[in-house]
Amino acid sequence: MGVFDKLLAIKQISFKDGDIRLMKQRVMFVPLEMATVLTKQLIDKPANISKVYLEIKHEFKKGWADQLKKSYSFDSRKYMEWLINLTNLSGWGINEISELDSKNKTGVFIMKNSPIAEHYKGTQNVCVDHFIRALYAGGASVVFGDDIDWLEIECIAKGDKNCKFVFGPRDALLTKYPNFTYQIK
């Protein structure tokens, strides 16, 4: 049974005129063009990347991510699995954690077939998946009960095979990946 079927079975997705609810939280479908146009604005003005990332991370953390954890009392592993399943269902590519160190609150995350990166495939010198990493950073901050950041260190838009993210506390990330500070200054 797929994630969508499971959500239907446990009545955690509903469609009413003008209102879609997923896990009791309001969501909406938007065309890919909306995300690629907004991404182009960040590509053209890289000084805005960190600001947009932090705002999305904060809003997702205090809204959807926090409410999901309160409503369902998931443990950290189960919560991460649900976030991954929901983003896969939502069209954000195929997402998976390849490494997870719960004690140090760090890990490596792979995204295959990223819709935004595929749109810009091989045309960029920088990573472009700022919206999804902001959402995951907000979710991971709730999961670990700490301020967790995400950096994209490989990207299909740059010609890499997949998009690869690392996550953990900000200071540790910036020490290990100083060339990516523009993403979370």
ZIJODA-V308119 format. One record per helix or strand. SS is the DSSP state (H for helix, E for strand). FROM is the first residue (numbers start at 1). LEN is the number of residues. If there is no record, write none. Layout:
ss=SS from=FROM len=LEN
ss=SS from=FROM len=LEN
This chain:
ss=H from=3 len=7
ss=E from=13 len=4
ss=E from=19 len=4
ss=E from=25 len=3
ss=H from=32 len=13
ss=H from=46 len=27
ss=H from=76 len=14
ss=E from=94 len=8
ss=E from=106 len=7
ss=H from=115 len=5
ss=H from=130 len=15
ss=E from=148 len=7
ss=H from=156 len=3
ss=E from=163 len=7
ss=H from=170 len=7
ss=H from=178 len=6
